Amino acid sequence: MTIAGRTSAESRQPRRPAAIAGSSMKTIIEPFRIKTVEPIRMTTREQRETILQHAGFNLFLVQAEDVLIDLLTDSGTGAMSAEQWAGVMRADESYAGAKSFTRFEERLRSITGFDHILPTHQGRASERILFALLGGKGRVVPNNAHFDTTQANIEHSGAQAINLPIPEASDPTNRHPFKGNVNVEALEALIADVGADRIPCIMITVTNNSGGGQPVSLQNIKDVRRVCDQHGLPLILDACRFAENAYFIKLREEGQQDRPVADIVREMFDLADGATISAKKDGIVNIGGVLLLRNADLLRRASELLILTEGYTTYGGLAGRDLEAMAQGFEEVLHEDYLQYRIRSTGYLGDKLLEAGIQIVEPPGGHAIYVDAKHLCPHIPQAQFPGQAVVCALYRLGGIRACEIGSVMFGGKGHAPPAMELVRLAIPRRVYTQSHIDYVIEVFRDVKQMAPELRPLRIIEQPPALRHFTARFEEL
Ligand SMILES: *Cc1c(COP(=O)(O)O)cnc(C)c1O
């Protein structure tokens, strides 16, 4: 039976610390011991009240040391292993042809099967280089759902970014096992409509970050590959969470249960002509990225751009120690006990919130849980930011920092209100233990209790663009 399938049996168990249960109903423990600790500074409710007022009710303006549990993002916030830190010391900082680059290159080659590995400083640098080559006015780039930096880089080149998720993706209660899939029919219709010559590549984001961290099935990647072949188009993976996606395939897709995750990962990359990767996710490092390309001409031109703006091809804007940390992180992320713990612990948070009557985007995603704030605060109109009200309550009551993904982020002049008002709880890798997560669940139960009293907000100060980072609010 799959881990996902155990949830209901497990929830019938009396509540023991246990909750992350294995096949014999034993706890799926964190598969690591803690060697270095970073103290969390405790704050009182009164202190947090003052901090929140000073920050204009915007958690991006709160200092990290004033946060107890920081679930703002899983990007670059993971904990490195002893072996990664050892690599940092071992690193070769030579300008060209460093040993650290060779180790990084060999590791990525063996995982992905790509011959040529370009390091970049993070995911968006890979995107910028790729779309400087493939983008441009009049072009159209489809994806299951573009991440915001991908969309911005495509649009910056003059091209248009199109999202083609399956219909199930927009219903928070729909438990489709591969809610990240590309809508293949809509893709074929788009190609028929705009013409293949205007489409420089087709992208698939695994897992689909903008769509709730939902996975894409191997079958769906194969189906998109078939469409690419029919029209002679390259397939590019946004592979930031390739390992989490492959583990979901192992758990949920027919016939995949007995395969090593590394095999599934290899098959995913074999289907692609290129990939952009932010190593701040499944590379389990604090900074780093990768660009993979098979086409020799494209690769040559990408290398030239890399040298122009990032750095020489054997360091790509990073230090040798970053390359060492990535080489090791990309290996550790494929350990199946790690992936079991990772996916199950995110699922645990999601299941417990559902049990407490808090609607989330179901089923739980790989890296984050998305809470439906409209459902929690039906008394707050969208224009008065129900998601931000929940974000403020989480901080007030428990010092938890989460991220609004709703009208604050996507609204404003000239924008239609978004379909969903979500609060994202992103889980950093290997950072928090189960008792931290149990604490988050307890705070959420309190938030739910006082939800009818949560106060609507009004923006009193905002910049012209990307207002969620710096806007200031007042409570109504
Ligand atoms: C984080 C992310 C990116 C961008 O990566 P950065 O390292 O933040 O530049 C691109 N795509 C997806 C799906 C991501 O999650």
The ligand as a Tripos MOL2 file, in Angstrom:
@<TRIPOS>MOLECULE
LIG
   15    15     1     0     0
SMALL
NO_CHARGES

@<TRIPOS>ATOM
      1 C1         11.9470   28.7100   -7.5140 C.3       1 LIG1
      2 C2         11.4510   28.3810   -8.8530 C.ar      1 LIG1
      3 C3         11.9990   28.9590   -9.9990 C.ar      1 LIG1
      4 C4         13.0380   30.0500   -9.9500 C.3       1 LIG1
      5 O1         14.1760   29.6820   -9.2630 O.3       1 LIG1
      6 P1         15.0770   30.7340   -8.4370 P.3       1 LIG1
      7 O2         16.1900   29.8910   -7.9420 O.co2     1 LIG1
      8 O3         14.2040   31.2770   -7.3400 O.co2     1 LIG1
      9 O4         15.5120   31.7800   -9.3740 O.co2     1 LIG1
     10 C5         11.5110   28.5420  -11.2290 C.ar      1 LIG1
     11 N1         10.5420   27.6250  -11.3230 N.ar      1 LIG1
     12 C6          9.9770   27.0500  -10.2400 C.ar      1 LIG1
     13 C7          8.9090   26.0220  -10.4080 C.3       1 LIG1
     14 C8         10.4190   27.4100   -8.9670 C.ar      1 LIG1
     15 O5          9.8380   26.8390   -7.9010 O.3       1 LIG1
@<TRIPOS>BOND
     1     1     2 1
     2     2     3 ar
     3     2    14 ar
     4     3     4 1
     5     3    10 ar
     6     4     5 1
     7     5     6 1
     8     6     7 2
     9     6     8 1
    10     6     9 1
    11    10    11 ar
    12    11    12 ar
    13    12    13 1
    14    12    14 ar
    15    14    15 1
@<TRIPOS>SUBSTRUCTURE
     1 LIG1         1 GROUP 0 **** ****
